[in-house]
Amino acid sequence: MRQLLALCLGFAALAAASRSPLVQRAVDMVLEDFHSKSHVQWAHREQAVEDVIETDYLAGPFVQLRLTLRQTQCQNQPGRSQDCAFRRNGRKRSCRACFKFDVSLARVLDQYVHCMAERQLAVTDMARRDAEECEAVQQAGEALYHPGRFAFSKALPS
């Protein structure tokens, strides 16, 4: 049993190492956003990262992901990095997140983060709202990067 656990942990570490730096930054931002909420009393850690979409646009890259968080044995202390063990029957949260970065990756043009209890995943209205919000984030800043958009406007008479 311990060998199986070690193998699973090895695969999880390999998956985390193969992530792009931008996806890892998005995961860190989701955790920071989640822990900044006043109602979160216990620290959570990522358990799984799924459905990663990373797309480049003229305005900058767009990252969309689904992330499973699991409650740990440590109290939530915002601003502190905690490496705590998972609680045996700890709560699980599923987060949908979308980030649009500028071309230099220095700042976030727009973002959407929504975390909910896993038992709420069956609510289709939330899935539709999440998709609409992520679509809006995806379009952030694109209007500024269409060269020639007004190239065919009428000239003033001479």
C-alpha positions as CSV (number, residue, x, y, z in Angstrom):
1,M,0.0,0.0,0.0
2,R,2.8,2.4,0.8
3,Q,4.4,1.7,-2.5
4,L,1.2,2.6,-4.3
5,L,1.0,5.8,-2.3
6,A,4.6,6.7,-3.1
7,L,4.0,6.0,-6.8
8,C,0.9,8.3,-6.8
9,L,2.8,11.0,-5.1
10,G,5.6,10.6,-7.6
11,F,3.2,11.0,-10.5
12,A,1.6,14.1,-8.8
13,A,5.1,15.6,-8.5
14,L,5.9,14.9,-12.1
15,A,2.6,16.5,-13.2
16,A,3.3,19.6,-11.2
17,A,6.9,19.8,-12.6
18,S,5.6,19.6,-16.2
19,R,3.3,22.6,-15.8
20,S,4.2,25.8,-17.5
21,P,5.3,28.7,-15.3
22,L,2.1,30.6,-16.3
23,V,-0.2,27.7,-15.2
24,Q,1.7,27.5,-11.9
25,R,1.3,31.2,-11.4
26,A,-2.5,30.8,-12.1
27,V,-2.7,28.0,-9.5
28,D,-0.9,30.2,-7.0
29,M,-3.2,33.1,-7.7
30,V,-6.3,30.8,-7.1
31,L,-4.9,29.7,-3.8
32,E,-4.1,33.3,-2.8
33,D,-7.6,34.4,-3.8
34,F,-9.3,31.5,-1.9
35,H,-7.3,32.0,1.3
36,S,-8.0,35.8,1.3
37,K,-11.7,35.1,1.9
38,S,-12.8,35.9,5.5
39,H,-14.9,32.8,5.9
40,V,-12.0,30.4,5.1
41,Q,-10.7,29.2,8.5
42,W,-8.5,26.2,7.4
43,A,-5.7,26.3,4.9
44,H,-6.3,24.3,1.6
45,R,-3.8,22.9,-0.8
46,E,-4.2,21.9,-4.4
47,Q,-5.1,18.3,-4.9
48,A,-5.5,18.2,-8.7
49,V,-5.3,20.5,-11.6
50,E,-7.6,19.6,-14.5
51,D,-8.9,21.0,-17.8
52,V,-6.0,23.4,-18.4
53,I,-6.3,25.6,-21.5
54,E,-3.4,27.9,-22.3
55,T,-3.9,30.1,-25.4
56,D,-1.8,33.0,-26.8
57,Y,-3.6,36.1,-28.1
58,L,-2.3,39.4,-29.4
59,A,-3.1,41.1,-26.0
60,G,-1.4,38.4,-24.1
61,P,-1.9,34.8,-22.9
62,F,-5.1,33.4,-21.5
63,V,-5.1,30.5,-19.0
64,Q,-8.2,28.6,-17.9
65,L,-8.2,25.7,-15.5
66,R,-10.2,23.7,-13.0
67,L,-8.5,23.0,-9.7
68,T,-9.5,20.8,-6.8
69,L,-8.5,22.1,-3.3
70,R,-8.5,20.0,-0.2
71,Q,-8.6,21.1,3.4
72,T,-5.4,20.7,5.5
73,Q,-4.7,20.4,9.2
74,C,-3.4,24.0,9.5
75,Q,-5.3,27.1,10.3
76,N,-5.6,29.7,7.5
77,Q,-3.0,32.4,7.8
78,P,-3.1,34.6,4.7
79,G,0.3,35.6,3.4
80,R,2.0,32.5,4.8
81,S,3.0,29.5,2.7
82,Q,2.0,26.4,4.5
83,D,2.9,22.8,3.7
84,C,0.5,20.9,5.9
85,A,-0.9,17.4,5.6
86,F,-4.4,16.9,4.2
87,R,-7.2,16.3,6.8
88,R,-8.5,12.8,6.6
89,N,-12.1,13.9,6.0
90,G,-11.4,17.4,5.0
91,R,-13.6,19.5,2.7
92,K,-13.0,19.6,-1.0
93,R,-13.5,22.7,-3.2
94,S,-13.6,22.8,-6.9
95,C,-12.4,26.0,-8.5
96,R,-12.8,27.4,-12.0
97,A,-10.4,30.1,-12.8
98,C,-9.5,32.2,-15.9
99,F,-6.7,34.7,-16.2
100,K,-5.8,37.1,-19.0
101,F,-2.2,38.4,-18.8
102,D,-0.6,41.2,-20.7
103,V,2.0,40.5,-23.3
104,S,4.9,41.1,-20.9
105,L,3.2,38.8,-18.3
106,A,3.9,41.5,-15.7
107,R,0.2,42.1,-14.9
108,V,-3.2,40.5,-15.0
109,L,-5.6,42.2,-17.4
110,D,-8.6,40.4,-16.1
111,Q,-9.4,37.4,-14.0
112,Y,-12.3,35.2,-12.7
113,V,-12.0,32.8,-9.8
114,H,-14.9,30.9,-8.4
115,C,-14.6,28.1,-5.9
116,M,-17.5,26.0,-4.6
117,A,-18.0,22.8,-2.6
118,E,-17.8,19.7,-4.7
119,R,-21.4,18.8,-3.9
120,Q,-22.5,22.0,-5.7
121,L,-20.9,20.9,-9.0
122,A,-24.2,19.5,-10.3
123,V,-25.7,23.0,-10.5
124,T,-25.8,23.8,-14.3
125,D,-26.5,27.5,-13.8
126,M,-23.1,27.8,-12.1
127,A,-21.3,26.0,-15.0
128,R,-23.0,28.3,-17.5
129,R,-22.1,31.4,-15.5
130,D,-18.5,30.3,-15.1
131,A,-18.3,29.7,-18.9
132,E,-19.7,33.2,-19.6
133,E,-17.3,34.9,-17.1
134,C,-14.3,33.1,-18.6
135,E,-15.3,34.1,-22.1
136,A,-15.4,37.7,-21.0
137,V,-12.0,37.4,-19.4
138,Q,-10.7,35.8,-22.6
139,Q,-11.7,38.9,-24.6
140,A,-10.0,41.4,-22.2
141,G,-7.7,43.7,-23.9
142,E,-8.2,42.3,-27.4
143,A,-10.0,45.5,-28.7
144,L,-6.7,47.4,-28.3
145,Y,-4.8,45.0,-30.5
146,H,-6.5,45.1,-33.8
147,P,-4.2,47.0,-36.1
148,G,-5.9,48.5,-39.2
149,R,-9.3,48.3,-37.6
150,F,-10.2,51.8,-38.6
151,A,-8.1,51.8,-41.7
152,F,-11.1,52.1,-44.0
153,S,-12.7,55.1,-42.5
154,K,-13.6,58.0,-44.7
155,A,-11.1,60.8,-45.1
156,L,-12.0,64.4,-44.7
157,P,-12.4,66.4,-47.9
158,S,-9.4,68.3,-48.9
